[in-house]
Amino acid sequence: MKIALAQQNFHVGNIEFNKQKIIQSIIKAQNAEVDLIVFSELAICGYPPKDLLLHDSFITKCLLAVEDLKEYSKNIGIIIGAPSVNKTGKGKKLYNSAYYIYENKIQKIINKSLLPTYDVFDEYRYFEPAKETDIIVHKNTNIALTICEDIWNVDKNLIYQYNPLDDLSLKQPLFVINIAASPFSYNQRDERENIIRTNCEKYNTPLFYVNQIGANTELIFDGESIVANKEGKIVCKLNSFEEDFRTFIIDNNATINIEKEDKGEQFNNKISLITEALVLGIKDYFGKSHLKRAILGLSGGIDSAVTLVLAVKALGNENVKAILLPSAFSSDHSVNDAVALCETMKVDYETINIEQPFQSFMNILDPYFANKPFDITEENMQARVRALILMSFSNKFGYILLNTSNKSEVAVGYGTLYGDMCGGLSVIGDVYKQDVCKMAEYINKDKEIIPINTIIKPPSAELRPDQKDSDSLPEYDILDKILFKYIEENKNIKQITDEGFDENIVKKVIRLVNINEHKRHQAAPILRVSHKAFGSGRCMPIVADYNFFY
């Protein structure tokens, strides 16, 4: 049997666009004399559709699109992900389904058994879990058809009561197909590959895993669809962060032959993965929202520098504008570094000194502040003046403002609401400061793009004389480790201090994380690259008592 895997970038809600993309791949497969073509989970509507699934008209359009595909299935089997209607009258109205279409007919609908309801997933809100499993039979070949999570509940990863493949394997499938919409995180790749290997070894069955690529709001999908043999060896992996189409031949002994392996670039370390993911995240956020141009405030610091480079990679230098907004506290080298980066990246930039509007606000408020000393109030005023200018450019010229705050800052509230927290998209809000520095070094791996001084100088908001981030926060090499253990690993103070961290510093850091939840609820959408990003994957209450962490 000749099988094609179609790894594609779908647009949530844009059903006609998705359908036409699917049809083009089917025709390509037909021309290659493919027997069976496989698409990803919920390909018809894009993943995740969220509350679009609650609208009957949306479901109707999805079902009609599936019906339209029957016309193309006379001589080729099609496996496609889409919602289906639960006709039992019990439970949720919908299933998350895989349709098997062949000979101009929907031959079978396989429904997802295991519905993830954790982190960024909320599938049980919309779908009813399948109560039974079944195989499909294509050209006299038994195939176990599964959907994403259905292969994850294996061995030590038992989080559900059973694994659907335990039942399916009894029906002696020649191989397993898994259609998925598995979001990227920098540690996901190894876990995903281990899951696939474990399933193949346990059931002595090859597995064809088809993932989508592209970004939908904060979620980024890396593709990297996988074909593994029955011994668990990965025989082929599709390209990272780009669409791909590959064909394979599997014989009656379950031996897999790759017709043509045309490998794209594979990114093999954490920093390169994060960098490429964020470029795709920006590109699709703009492209799928019918936006074109971005603007950002360029301070001469490393966060805005990295964000600028990522934006240029995603959108092109002609579509990115930088505004330099120095104040009386800005150092000359910061301004010079920002100018040098703009010239290297060939982006248009303006320099607007904020001292005059800042002093105007100071004069207006002076009678009310009654000669109180300079403090965080005046620091925040500067950030808000900058935001006012940036948002004015955004409104007047149609730019989308990119937020440049890193995860360390977002975690501890080291940012000004309606100031440097402004923006339509937070690019590096899921990247800790130490990793931002490593990203800058990665960007500079072949030649100096980001000025070296930007990378090596002590981080500073430059909102008061001789200010450094370390005046308010622990050094980032300590801070980031504590934050990772608290946020990603969900450890409490005792567990963290038992690993050798100073108890007072740990308490201070966790307190800052907890009391700044209100800021994160008002932040721009954050592109997710870790397995625990702020946003839908970490839902903490604003008004609550967090004392139990102590």
Secondary structure by P-SEA (a helix, b strand, c coil): cbbbbbbccccccaaaaaaaaaaaaaaaaaaacccbbbbccccccccccccccccaaaaaaaaaaaaaaccccccbbbbbbbbbbbcccccccccbbbbbbccccccbbbbbcccccccccccccccccccccccccccccccccccccccccccccccccccaaaaaaaacccbbbbbbbcccccaaaaaaaaaaaaaaaaccbbbbbbbbbccccccccccccccccccccccccccccccbbbbbbbcccccccccccccccccccaaaaaaaaaaaaaaaaaaaacccbbbbbbcccaaaaaaaaaaaaccccccbbbbbbbcccccaaaaaaaaaaaaaabbbbbbbbaaaaaaaaaaaaccccccccccaaaaaaaaaaaaaaaaaaaaacbbbbbbbccaaaaaaccccccccccccccccccccaaaaaaaaaaaacccccccccccccccccccccccccccccccaaaaaaaaaaaccccccaaaaaaacccaaaaaaaaaaaaaaaaaaaacccccccccccccccbbbbccccccccc
